[in-house]
């Protein structure tokens, strides 16, 4: 993700300092959305793994 942010910053820098400022403001929200997605994915994976371990394929 760090490499993505670096490349994104270089690309947006061509648009001017205001674009970089906007990118800086939006970054925490971007990280929050990614964290929610990753957390949801991990939680669903854990629940599905448990159901598969119980041989409860329908609930998985």
Backbone as XML, in Angstrom:
<?xml version="1.0"?>
<chain id="A" units="angstrom">
  <residue number="1" name="UNK">
    <atom name="N" x="0.819" y="-1.181" z="0.000"/>
    <atom name="CA" x="0.000" y="0.000" z="0.000"/>
    <atom name="C" x="0.871" y="1.255" z="0.000"/>
  </residue>
  <residue number="2" name="UNK">
    <atom name="N" x="2.023" y="1.182" z="0.628"/>
    <atom name="CA" x="2.902" y="2.343" z="0.656"/>
    <atom name="C" x="3.382" y="2.694" z="-0.748"/>
  </residue>
  <residue number="3" name="UNK">
    <atom name="N" x="3.717" y="1.676" z="-1.535"/>
    <atom name="CA" x="4.151" y="1.926" z="-2.909"/>
    <atom name="C" x="3.020" y="2.564" z="-3.708"/>
  </residue>
  <residue number="4" name="UNK">
    <atom name="N" x="1.806" y="2.095" z="-3.502"/>
    <atom name="CA" x="0.640" y="2.692" z="-4.173"/>
    <atom name="C" x="0.534" y="4.174" z="-3.831"/>
  </residue>
  <residue number="5" name="UNK">
    <atom name="N" x="0.692" y="4.513" z="-2.560"/>
    <atom name="CA" x="0.575" y="5.910" z="-2.136"/>
    <atom name="C" x="1.685" y="6.773" z="-2.716"/>
  </residue>
  <residue number="6" name="UNK">
    <atom name="N" x="2.890" y="6.228" z="-2.802"/>
    <atom name="CA" x="4.004" y="6.987" z="-3.374"/>
    <atom name="C" x="3.755" y="7.268" z="-4.847"/>
  </residue>
  <residue number="7" name="UNK">
    <atom name="N" x="3.369" y="6.244" z="-5.588"/>
    <atom name="CA" x="3.103" y="6.421" z="-7.015"/>
    <atom name="C" x="1.923" y="7.362" z="-7.220"/>
  </residue>
  <residue number="8" name="UNK">
    <atom name="N" x="0.898" y="7.222" z="-6.403"/>
    <atom name="CA" x="-0.265" y="8.098" z="-6.497"/>
    <atom name="C" x="0.129" y="9.549" z="-6.245"/>
  </residue>
  <residue number="9" name="UNK">
    <atom name="N" x="0.987" y="9.780" z="-5.273"/>
    <atom name="CA" x="1.431" y="11.135" z="-4.966"/>
    <atom name="C" x="2.210" y="11.733" z="-6.126"/>
  </residue>
  <residue number="10" name="UNK">
    <atom name="N" x="3.100" y="10.959" z="-6.743"/>
    <atom name="CA" x="3.847" y="11.463" z="-7.895"/>
    <atom name="C" x="2.908" y="11.800" z="-9.049"/>
  </residue>
  <residue number="11" name="UNK">
    <atom name="N" x="1.914" y="10.960" z="-9.274"/>
    <atom name="CA" x="0.978" y="11.198" z="-10.368"/>
    <atom name="C" x="0.134" y="12.441" z="-10.098"/>
  </residue>
  <residue number="12" name="UNK">
    <atom name="N" x="-0.359" y="12.568" z="-8.880"/>
    <atom name="CA" x="-1.212" y="13.698" z="-8.521"/>
    <atom name="C" x="-0.400" y="14.990" z="-8.453"/>
  </residue>
  <residue number="13" name="UNK">
    <atom name="N" x="0.885" y="14.893" z="-8.173"/>
    <atom name="CA" x="1.731" y="16.088" z="-8.082"/>
    <atom name="C" x="1.737" y="16.875" z="-9.387"/>
  </residue>
  <residue number="14" name="UNK">
    <atom name="N" x="1.511" y="16.204" z="-10.494"/>
    <atom name="CA" x="1.462" y="16.909" z="-11.778"/>
    <atom name="C" x="0.277" y="17.865" z="-11.845"/>
  </residue>
  <residue number="15" name="UNK">
    <atom name="N" x="-0.722" y="17.649" z="-11.013"/>
    <atom name="CA" x="-1.923" y="18.485" z="-11.027"/>
    <atom name="C" x="-1.791" y="19.732" z="-10.156"/>
  </residue>
  <residue number="16" name="UNK">
    <atom name="N" x="-0.789" y="19.757" z="-9.281"/>
    <atom name="CA" x="-0.569" y="20.939" z="-8.462"/>
    <atom name="C" x="-0.614" y="20.644" z="-6.969"/>
  </residue>
  <residue number="17" name="UNK">
    <atom name="N" x="-0.268" y="21.673" z="-6.205"/>
    <atom name="CA" x="-0.184" y="21.497" z="-4.752"/>
    <atom name="C" x="-1.555" y="21.291" z="-4.114"/>
  </residue>
  <residue number="18" name="UNK">
    <atom name="N" x="-2.610" y="21.848" z="-4.714"/>
    <atom name="CA" x="-3.945" y="21.658" z="-4.150"/>
    <atom name="C" x="-4.395" y="20.206" z="-4.279"/>
  </residue>
  <residue number="19" name="UNK">
    <atom name="N" x="-3.994" y="19.564" z="-5.360"/>
    <atom name="CA" x="-4.343" y="18.154" z="-5.538"/>
    <atom name="C" x="-3.627" y="17.293" z="-4.503"/>
  </residue>
  <residue number="20" name="UNK">
    <atom name="N" x="-2.382" y="17.624" z="-4.210"/>
    <atom name="CA" x="-1.650" y="16.878" z="-3.178"/>
    <atom name="C" x="-2.296" y="17.106" z="-1.811"/>
  </residue>
  <residue number="21" name="UNK">
    <atom name="N" x="-2.744" y="18.329" z="-1.553"/>
    <atom name="CA" x="-3.425" y="18.612" z="-0.286"/>
    <atom name="C" x="-4.713" y="17.796" z="-0.179"/>
  </residue>
  <residue number="22" name="UNK">
    <atom name="N" x="-5.449" y="17.701" z="-1.266"/>
    <atom name="CA" x="-6.679" y="16.904" z="-1.257"/>
    <atom name="C" x="-6.364" y="15.434" z="-1.026"/>
  </residue>
  <residue number="23" name="UNK">
    <atom name="N" x="-5.301" y="14.961" z="-1.638"/>
    <atom name="CA" x="-4.891" y="13.570" z="-1.449"/>
    <atom name="C" x="-4.532" y="13.309" z="0.010"/>
  </residue>
  <residue number="24" name="UNK">
    <atom name="N" x="-3.872" y="14.264" z="0.633"/>
    <atom name="CA" x="-3.495" y="14.136" z="2.035"/>
    <atom name="C" x="-4.728" y="14.092" z="2.938"/>
  </residue>
  <residue number="25" name="UNK">
    <atom name="N" x="-5.754" y="14.843" z="2.599"/>
    <atom name="CA" x="-6.981" y="14.853" z="3.393"/>
    <atom name="C" x="-7.733" y="13.534" z="3.238"/>
  </residue>
  <residue number="26" name="UNK">
    <atom name="N" x="-7.740" y="12.977" z="2.037"/>
    <atom name="CA" x="-8.528" y="11.779" z="1.747"/>
    <atom name="C" x="-7.841" y="10.500" z="2.230"/>
  </residue>
  <residue number="27" name="UNK">
    <atom name="N" x="-6.534" y="10.507" z="2.363"/>
    <atom name="CA" x="-5.780" y="9.295" z="2.700"/>
    <atom name="C" x="-6.293" y="8.577" z="3.954"/>
  </residue>
  <residue number="28" name="UNK">
    <atom name="N" x="-6.564" y="9.245" z="5.067"/>
    <atom name="CA" x="-7.066" y="8.507" z="6.240"/>
    <atom name="C" x="-8.388" y="7.782" z="5.981"/>
  </residue>
  <residue number="29" name="UNK">
    <atom name="N" x="-9.257" y="8.374" z="5.189"/>
    <atom name="CA" x="-10.526" y="7.716" z="4.856"/>
    <atom name="C" x="-10.287" y="6.499" z="3.965"/>
  </residue>
  <residue number="30" name="UNK">
    <atom name="N" x="-9.330" y="6.633" z="3.063"/>
    <atom name="CA" x="-8.966" y="5.514" z="2.190"/>
    <atom name="C" x="-8.441" y="4.349" z="3.029"/>
  </residue>
  <residue number="31" name="UNK">
    <atom name="N" x="-7.582" y="4.649" z="3.969"/>
    <atom name="CA" x="-7.031" y="3.616" z="4.846"/>
    <atom name="C" x="-8.145" y="2.988" z="5.692"/>
  </residue>
  <residue number="32" name="UNK">
    <atom name="N" x="-9.079" y="3.792" z="6.165"/>
    <atom name="CA" x="-10.194" y="3.277" z="6.959"/>
    <atom name="C" x="-11.051" y="2.302" z="6.154"/>
  </residue>
  <residue number="33" name="UNK">
    <atom name="N" x="-11.358" y="2.657" z="4.915"/>
    <atom name="CA" x="-12.170" y="1.780" z="4.069"/>
    <atom name="C" x="-11.443" y="0.468" z="3.804"/>
  </residue>
  <residue number="34" name="UNK">
    <atom name="N" x="-10.144" y="0.542" z="3.545"/>
    <atom name="CA" x="-9.362" y="-0.678" z="3.321"/>
    <atom name="C" x="-9.336" y="-1.527" z="4.592"/>
  </residue>
  <residue number="35" name="UNK">
    <atom name="N" x="-9.162" y="-0.895" z="5.752"/>
    <atom name="CA" x="-9.127" y="-1.639" z="7.012"/>
    <atom name="C" x="-10.458" y="-2.334" z="7.285"/>
  </residue>
  <residue number="36" name="UNK">
    <atom name="N" x="-11.555" y="-1.667" z="6.996"/>
    <atom name="CA" x="-12.869" y="-2.293" z="7.184"/>
    <atom name="C" x="-13.015" y="-3.484" z="6.250"/>
  </residue>
  <residue number="37" name="UNK">
    <atom name="N" x="-12.590" y="-3.323" z="5.007"/>
    <atom name="CA" x="-12.674" y="-4.425" z="4.050"/>
    <atom name="C" x="-11.826" y="-5.612" z="4.449"/>
  </residue>
  <residue number="38" name="UNK">
    <atom name="N" x="-10.605" y="-5.347" z="4.881"/>
    <atom name="CA" x="-9.717" y="-6.433" z="5.304"/>
    <atom name="C" x="-10.266" y="-7.109" z="6.556"/>
  </residue>
  <residue number="39" name="UNK">
    <atom name="N" x="-10.722" y="-6.323" z="7.512"/>
    <atom name="CA" x="-11.288" y="-6.899" z="8.733"/>
    <atom name="C" x="-12.517" y="-7.746" z="8.463"/>
  </residue>
  <residue number="40" name="UNK">
    <atom name="N" x="-13.371" y="-7.275" z="7.568"/>
    <atom name="CA" x="-14.556" y="-8.049" z="7.200"/>
    <atom name="C" x="-14.155" y="-9.343" z="6.512"/>
  </residue>
  <residue number="41" name="UNK">
    <atom name="N" x="-13.185" y="-9.261" z="5.614"/>
    <atom name="CA" x="-12.717" y="-10.462" z="4.919"/>
    <atom name="C" x="-12.124" y="-11.487" z="5.868"/>
  </residue>
  <residue number="42" name="UNK">
    <atom name="N" x="-11.350" y="-11.026" z="6.826"/>
    <atom name="CA" x="-10.755" y="-11.942" z="7.801"/>
    <atom name="C" x="-11.842" y="-12.574" z="8.669"/>
  </residue>
  <residue number="43" name="UNK">
    <atom name="N" x="-12.811" y="-11.773" z="9.094"/>
    <atom name="CA" x="-13.896" y="-12.303" z="9.921"/>
    <atom name="C" x="-14.734" y="-13.337" z="9.189"/>
  </residue>
  <residue number="44" name="UNK">
    <atom name="N" x="-15.085" y="-13.048" z="7.949"/>
    <atom name="CA" x="-15.874" y="-13.998" z="7.165"/>
    <atom name="C" x="-15.078" y="-15.264" z="6.898"/>
  </residue>
  <residue number="45" name="UNK">
    <atom name="N" x="-13.792" y="-15.112" z="6.628"/>
    <atom name="CA" x="-12.936" y="-16.277" z="6.398"/>
    <atom name="C" x="-12.868" y="-17.159" z="7.641"/>
  </residue>
  <residue number="46" name="UNK">
    <atom name="N" x="-12.768" y="-16.542" z="8.812"/>
    <atom name="CA" x="-12.725" y="-17.314" z="10.054"/>
    <atom name="C" x="-14.039" y="-18.056" z="10.287"/>
  </residue>
  <residue number="47" name="UNK">
    <atom name="N" x="-15.157" y="-17.380" z="10.045"/>
    <atom name="CA" x="-16.457" y="-18.043" z="10.222"/>
    <atom name="C" x="-16.641" y="-19.186" z="9.229"/>
  </residue>
  <residue number="48" name="UNK">
    <atom name="N" x="-16.276" y="-18.958" z="7.982"/>
    <atom name="CA" x="-16.416" y="-20.014" z="6.976"/>
    <atom name="C" x="-15.503" y="-21.188" z="7.299"/>
  </residue>
  <residue number="49" name="UNK">
    <atom name="N" x="-14.284" y="-20.917" z="7.749"/>
    <atom name="CA" x="-13.358" y="-21.995" z="8.107"/>
    <atom name="C" x="-13.905" y="-22.827" z="9.258"/>
  </residue>
  <residue number="50" name="UNK">
    <atom name="N" x="-14.498" y="-22.150" z="10.214"/>
    <atom name="CA" x="-15.076" y="-22.886" z="11.344"/>
    <atom name="C" x="-16.232" y="-23.777" z="10.888"/>
  </residue>
  <residue number="51" name="UNK">
    <atom name="N" x="-17.082" y="-23.255" z="10.026"/>
    <atom name="CA" x="-18.204" y="-24.049" z="9.518"/>
    <atom name="C" x="-17.716" y="-25.232" z="8.685"/>
  </residue>
  <residue number="52" name="UNK">
    <atom name="N" x="-16.699" y="-25.020" z="7.872"/>
    <atom name="CA" x="-16.136" y="-26.133" z="7.105"/>
    <atom name="C" x="-15.535" y="-27.177" z="8.036"/>
  </residue>
  <residue number="53" name="UNK">
    <atom name="N" x="-14.876" y="-26.730" z="9.112"/>
    <atom name="CA" x="-14.310" y="-27.655" z="10.089"/>
    <atom name="C" x="-15.375" y="-28.461" z="10.806"/>
  </residue>
  <residue number="54" name="UNK">
    <atom name="N" x="-16.537" y="-27.874" z="10.987"/>
    <atom name="CA" x="-17.661" y="-28.578" z="11.614"/>
    <atom name="C" x="-18.409" y="-29.454" z="10.612"/>
  </residue>
  <residue number="55" name="UNK">
    <atom name="N" x="-17.965" y="-29.449" z="9.372"/>
    <atom name="CA" x="-18.622" y="-30.177" z="8.263"/>
    <atom name="C" x="-20.033" y="-29.642" z="8.007"/>
  </residue>
  <residue number="56" name="UNK">
    <atom name="N" x="-20.233" y="-28.370" z="8.286"/>
    <atom name="CA" x="-21.519" y="-27.712" z="8.060"/>
    <atom name="C" x="-21.385" y="-26.848" z="6.807"/>
  </residue>
  <residue number="57" name="UNK">
    <atom name="N" x="-21.398" y="-27.497" z="5.658"/>
    <atom name="CA" x="-21.137" y="-26.822" z="4.394"/>
    <atom name="C" x="-22.242" y="-25.816" z="4.058"/>
  </residue>
  <residue number="58" name="UNK">
    <atom name="N" x="-23.491" y="-26.114" z="4.385"/>
    <atom name="CA" x="-24.588" y="-25.206" z="4.057"/>
    <atom name="C" x="-24.440" y="-23.870" z="4.783"/>
  </residue>
  <residue number="59" name="UNK">
    <atom name="N" x="-24.000" y="-23.896" z="6.025"/>
    <atom name="CA" x="-23.847" y="-22.662" z="6.794"/>
    <atom name="C" x="-22.617" y="-21.875" z="6.362"/>
  </residue>
  <residue number="60" name="UNK">
    <atom name="N" x="-21.654" y="-22.574" z="5.776"/>
    <atom name="CA" x="-20.437" y="-21.894" z="5.329"/>
    <atom name="C" x="-20.765" y="-21.087" z="4.101"/>
  </residue>
</chain>
